[in-house]
């Protein structure tokens, strides 16, 4: 009996040691798993974002400011250190700014605007370990995330609004630079006008020809063009001209009651003066902020592979604003058109006819 009790005690001891060893083994596995994944918060705080604006930079109250909004949101949400922001004073600065960001150890690096296509191509090829992102252009490289928009779809909706609201049946469009991208705005806008007001005419003018990007930062010229249109009987003008758009708003104020302007990229009513707000019918929303924010979030989540993301009406990448309440009476009609575009019942053109 004594021998049997000693044997049972020995078995119990061995079992206890085995259980203890197993428990220690589980703790080691858990710790190893945590170490392998790392501290997510700490990893995100080490991300250094570099953003290169287009001409006009932060403060243009349009395209660049929308990008800045997305940058600020991502930095705040993820707890990132202050991003590095650079703006070109001339076309040649784009490539130089990207190189400065790459040499400074910034990753990811975002080039804001289609004019960055060549520069991103050169600098991204030379720095394959850095993730780059574009806005409004496509660079086919494994370390570049491209963000493109269906500008024609959002422009169609504000064109439809202009067709429903015009009294003179004369409508205007001002493009910053006569590029294929800006022609998408014109094409969609004209199609929208014709959808709701077939007998209206649309006069289109561009500030500068393709290759001269100063047209995105020339409010005085935009004001001159807009003033001539208003004097000729046009009562609503849509601009796709970046920082030049403030000139349109000033022209609308000077032209007086019944003269309207349509903003672009961001809800420009929100940053306009009280006098200008009385003339901003709506804005074509192009959610550059979402593209920038999501690019940084994807990088933080470990998604660094090259791809092209399309932000259209279905993805809520474009749309229209209702600030001021001037189109509240027609939003149901605009939303019906939006649904038809998403369903494929309306195909919006991408180039002027």
C-alpha angles and dihedrals in degrees: 000000000000090000090050092050091050090051092050091048090052092051091050091050092050091049092050092051090049092051091048091050091050091050091050089049091054091051091051092051093050092048091048091051092051092048092050092052093044128205103309093201091051092048092051092048088058093057111112111202120200120193126188113198127206122247110307093035126198109351099043090118090226136047100002093041090055089055090048090053091056091046092052092047094051093046091050097044095046097037093237126171115257109295120233113246125193131180128196121235090192136014094263091061094073097076092039092053093050090050091050091053093048092048089049092060096249117159127204103031120194125200111202114212141025091268088074093069097102095037094050090048093055098042096041091051089052092048108042093163092061122079114228130189133199133204118211097359140070125233112183101218130122093240098048126091110200123206115195131171139212092234091167091063096055090042090053090059095051088044089055088050091052090050091052094046104040119111099180096045086228115114133175140212126197119193122194098216126006097242131138089254095055090044086063088063091049094047094050093044094051091047090052092050091050091048093062102022111028093176094055122103127218122211112202126198132173125210096214136006124253111292096031104092095178085095088082092061107038110100092166093060092045090052091051093051093045093048091054091050093050091048088052092058102268110142103183127040128185118200131201095180109112113219091002089072093084086070089059091052091051090050091052091052091050092047091057137211118004094028115115138189130199118212129214143220097004132030094276093186088074095060098036127105118259089255092051093046090065088065104039104102096183140314132240102239116218106180100219086150090064092050092051094043094048092046091056092043091051091051091050088052091053098258103136102144123119116260143140120246117197116207108197136147091283091055091043088242093133134025143124137277129236100195112141093029093248095131100034090113094059104037092102090058092047092049090052089055090047091054091050092052092050090048091051094245090120119042111200116212120237098205132043115263 
